[in-house]
Amino acid sequence: MSIPETPVPVPAAVRLLADGEDVHAVRVNQLGGVTFRLRGTGGRVRFCKWAPAGAALPLAEEVQRLAWAAPFTPVPRVLGSGADADGSWLLTEGLPGESAVARRWLAAPAVAVPALARGLRALHERLPVRECPFDWSVPHRLARAVGDVSRLGPAPPVERAVVCHGDACAPNTLLGEDGAAVAHVDLGGLGVADRWADLAVATMSLGWNYGPGWEGVFLDAYGVAPDARRTAYYRALWDAGP
């Protein structure tokens, strides 16, 4: 995900949902998906995720995951979802806080990075593994991979099964005014897996957003020792997608 550098056309369905409110694209991804912020009078803020027709962005699956996770941990409340010939959409209520890659937090990695780690640890501890109906295990992901997995080799044994976020990159954690993690977003891949499936991606994203040298800080704050084998495996699996 990245911040759009040029204006992004607003699909007709999103315009209709906005109903006259200000619409601004705040995130785009490499698959053509766009997240729009809808800002109305009185301070109301909503977000609409848009996936063009044919894009491999399972918004319907995210609706199910958000509904399941909501009783256990702060996630966006779904206001509606749908699809037309042009694409699909997911409308959610705005949450307190701002992305961990907002300008203020990019300038303060010593605050943001430990907060990300503690937020991920809290997510892993709050979501009940035995009650989770969603799978993000290695066999599940290998069956859906679109990249070359022939060089991955055997998966390392599961160190600890948790309900993983599924895309634990820094932008998907919201931080409050005090710098603490307050919620998670973009949970379309949520499911049970080794916690290193999340940790490997979360630590990889630190370099993209905050520069080198923060992985140890993250792992210390999460409360786990580095694991080079699992980190390498799950990063390679991530690259094979989805």
MARMAR-438326 format. One line per 3 residues: number of its first residue (from 1); for each residue x, y negated, z negated of C-alpha. Coordinates in nm, 3 decimals. Example, Ala and Ser with C-alpha at 12.3 -4.5 7.8 and 13.67 -1.06 7.14 Angstrom:
<recs>
1> 1.230/0.450/-0.780 ~ 1.367/0.106/-0.714
</recs>
This chain:
<recs>
1> 0.000/0.000/0.000 ~ 0.114/-0.353/0.070 ~ -0.016/-0.708/0.055
4> -0.134/-0.820/0.401 ~ 0.083/-1.092/0.551 ~ -0.167/-1.197/0.820
7> -0.548/-1.232/0.815 ~ -0.735/-0.900/0.822 ~ -1.066/-0.875/1.010
10> -1.358/-0.806/0.777 ~ -1.579/-0.516/0.891 ~ -1.948/-0.587/0.932
13> -2.040/-0.349/0.650 ~ -1.812/-0.531/0.408 ~ -1.957/-0.867/0.512
16> -2.303/-0.732/0.443 ~ -2.200/-0.609/0.099 ~ -2.041/-0.944/0.019
19> -2.374/-1.120/0.085 ~ -2.212/-1.460/0.124 ~ -1.939/-1.417/-0.135
22> -1.577/-1.496/-0.057 ~ -1.401/-1.194/0.098 ~ -1.023/-1.157/0.091
25> -0.805/-0.859/0.187 ~ -0.570/-0.779/-0.101 ~ -0.419/-0.444/0.002
28> -0.361/-0.251/0.324 ~ -0.213/0.094/0.372 ~ -0.037/0.280/0.649
31> -0.352/0.475/0.738 ~ -0.552/0.164/0.822 ~ -0.739/0.138/0.494
34> -0.801/-0.205/0.345 ~ -0.908/-0.315/-0.001 ~ -1.110/-0.637/-0.004
37> -1.179/-0.856/-0.305 ~ -1.532/-0.998/-0.316 ~ -1.552/-1.304/-0.537
40> -1.889/-1.460/-0.618 ~ -2.019/-1.748/-0.822 ~ -1.999/-1.719/-1.197
43> -1.670/-1.533/-1.181 ~ -1.810/-1.201/-1.058 ~ -1.542/-0.993/-0.886
46> -1.594/-0.670/-0.694 ~ -1.363/-0.465/-0.474 ~ -1.448/-0.283/-0.155
49> -1.224/-0.014/-0.013 ~ -1.269/0.029/0.360 ~ -1.155/0.327/0.568
52> -1.192/0.303/0.947 ~ -1.356/0.598/1.121 ~ -1.109/0.882/1.167
55> -0.870/0.769/0.893 ~ -0.762/1.037/0.646 ~ -0.895/0.842/0.348
58> -1.145/1.054/0.154 ~ -1.349/0.782/-0.016 ~ -1.634/1.024/-0.088
61> -1.390/1.238/-0.289 ~ -1.281/0.932/-0.484 ~ -1.641/0.859/-0.581
64> -1.664/1.203/-0.741 ~ -1.334/1.164/-0.924 ~ -1.416/0.820/-1.060
67> -1.750/0.945/-1.192 ~ -1.580/1.237/-1.365 ~ -1.292/1.034/-1.517
70> -1.496/0.736/-1.635 ~ -1.605/0.884/-1.972 ~ -1.243/0.951/-2.067
73> -1.031/0.659/-1.944 ~ -1.077/0.310/-1.793 ~ -1.135/0.335/-1.417
76> -1.344/0.126/-1.175 ~ -1.722/0.163/-1.200 ~ -1.871/0.266/-0.868
79> -2.142/0.028/-0.745 ~ -2.206/0.200/-0.415 ~ -2.059/0.383/-0.120
82> -2.154/0.463/0.235 ~ -2.050/0.496/0.596 ~ -2.141/0.387/0.947
85> -2.002/0.443/1.295 ~ -1.709/0.212/1.222 ~ -1.592/0.364/0.895
88> -1.669/0.427/0.528 ~ -1.666/0.208/0.219 ~ -1.650/0.226/-0.160
91> -1.767/-0.068/-0.370 ~ -1.652/-0.099/-0.731 ~ -1.681/-0.344/-1.014
94> -1.374/-0.554/-1.091 ~ -1.176/-0.463/-1.402 ~ -0.982/-0.678/-1.648
97> -0.612/-0.714/-1.575 ~ -0.413/-0.731/-1.255 ~ -0.196/-0.496/-1.055
100> 0.145/-0.412/-1.196 ~ 0.291/-0.549/-0.872 ~ 0.134/-0.892/-0.911
103> 0.396/-1.164/-0.885 ~ 0.420/-1.220/-1.260 ~ 0.495/-0.854/-1.327
106> 0.740/-0.814/-1.041 ~ 0.936/-1.090/-1.215 ~ 0.917/-0.905/-1.549
109> 1.009/-0.540/-1.488 ~ 1.133/-0.498/-1.845 ~ 0.769/-0.544/-1.949
112> 0.593/-0.380/-1.655 ~ 0.793/-0.058/-1.625 ~ 0.747/0.067/-1.984
115> 0.381/-0.033/-1.963 ~ 0.339/0.178/-1.649 ~ 0.493/0.476/-1.824
118> 0.282/0.443/-2.136 ~ -0.028/0.397/-1.921 ~ 0.043/0.714/-1.725
121> 0.111/0.909/-2.045 ~ -0.221/0.787/-2.185 ~ -0.401/0.895/-1.868
124> -0.244/1.240/-1.889 ~ -0.344/1.275/-2.253 ~ -0.701/1.148/-2.217
127> -0.822/1.350/-1.919 ~ -0.920/1.706/-2.022 ~ -0.752/1.971/-1.811
130> -0.999/2.250/-1.887 ~ -1.297/2.037/-1.785 ~ -1.145/1.900/-1.465
133> -1.303/2.042/-1.147 ~ -1.039/1.894/-0.915 ~ -0.717/2.057/-0.796
136> -0.388/1.889/-0.702 ~ -0.166/2.194/-0.748 ~ 0.117/2.290/-0.517
139> -0.085/2.560/-0.331 ~ -0.371/2.314/-0.280 ~ -0.140/2.047/-0.143
142> 0.058/2.284/0.077 ~ -0.265/2.397/0.238 ~ -0.347/2.036/0.329
145> 0.003/1.913/0.417 ~ 0.051/1.743/0.751 ~ 0.430/1.722/0.739
148> 0.700/1.989/0.756 ~ 0.703/2.197/0.438 ~ 0.934/2.471/0.563
151> 1.234/2.329/0.377 ~ 1.062/2.279/0.044 ~ 1.148/2.620/-0.092
154> 0.968/2.772/-0.391 ~ 0.797/2.535/-0.630 ~ 0.948/2.502/-0.976
157> 0.744/2.651/-1.261 ~ 0.480/2.419/-1.403 ~ 0.633/2.234/-1.697
160> 0.302/2.095/-1.828 ~ -0.034/2.097/-1.655 ~ -0.230/1.772/-1.683
163> -0.496/1.592/-1.486 ~ -0.274/1.390/-1.254 ~ -0.361/1.050/-1.112
166> -0.267/1.169/-0.763 ~ -0.108/0.841/-0.653 ~ 0.076/0.707/-0.956
169> 0.262/0.434/-0.768 ~ 0.302/0.107/-0.956 ~ 0.026/-0.089/-0.776
172> -0.239/0.151/-0.906 ~ -0.201/0.053/-1.271 ~ -0.361/-0.266/-1.401
175> -0.186/-0.462/-1.676 ~ -0.353/-0.697/-1.922 ~ -0.241/-1.040/-2.034
178> -0.019/-0.884/-2.301 ~ 0.153/-0.661/-2.044 ~ -0.011/-0.337/-2.159
181> -0.174/-0.094/-1.917 ~ -0.552/-0.138/-1.925 ~ -0.685/0.075/-1.635
184> -0.601/0.282/-1.329 ~ -0.733/0.252/-0.973 ~ -0.714/0.449/-0.646
187> -0.784/0.793/-0.790 ~ -0.878/0.970/-0.468 ~ -0.617/1.241/-0.528
190> -0.691/1.304/-0.897 ~ -0.661/1.668/-0.999 ~ -0.487/1.924/-1.216
193> -0.115/1.971/-1.150 ~ 0.223/1.967/-1.318 ~ 0.274/1.623/-1.469
196> 0.595/1.597/-1.265 ~ 0.380/1.562/-0.954 ~ 0.284/1.221/-1.092
199> 0.616/1.141/-1.261 ~ 0.821/1.200/-0.947 ~ 0.610/0.958/-0.744
202> 0.576/0.702/-1.021 ~ 0.952/0.678/-1.069 ~ 1.011/0.670/-0.693
205> 0.780/0.370/-0.659 ~ 0.977/0.169/-0.916 ~ 1.259/0.112/-0.669
208> 1.018/-0.009/-0.402 ~ 0.866/-0.266/-0.634 ~ 1.119/-0.362/-0.901
211> 1.453/-0.262/-0.755 ~ 1.696/0.010/-0.865 ~ 1.777/0.117/-1.217
214> 1.437/0.153/-1.384 ~ 1.372/0.528/-1.372 ~ 1.540/0.596/-1.706
217> 1.343/0.318/-1.873 ~ 1.020/0.465/-1.738 ~ 1.095/0.821/-1.849
220> 1.205/0.704/-2.195 ~ 0.882/0.510/-2.239 ~ 0.675/0.806/-2.115
223> 0.863/1.032/-2.354 ~ 1.026/1.291/-2.129 ~ 1.380/1.378/-2.026
226> 1.481/1.354/-1.659 ~ 1.420/1.664/-1.449 ~ 1.612/1.644/-1.122
229> 1.474/1.967/-0.977 ~ 1.106/1.887/-1.028 ~ 1.155/1.525/-0.924
232> 1.316/1.625/-0.596 ~ 1.056/1.891/-0.520 ~ 0.752/1.674/-0.586
235> 0.895/1.381/-0.393 ~ 0.951/1.608/-0.093 ~ 0.598/1.743/-0.128
238> 0.467/1.387/-0.145 ~ 0.642/1.304/0.178 ~ 0.466/1.598/0.344
241> 0.130/1.449/0.237 ~ -0.147/1.408/0.158
</recs>
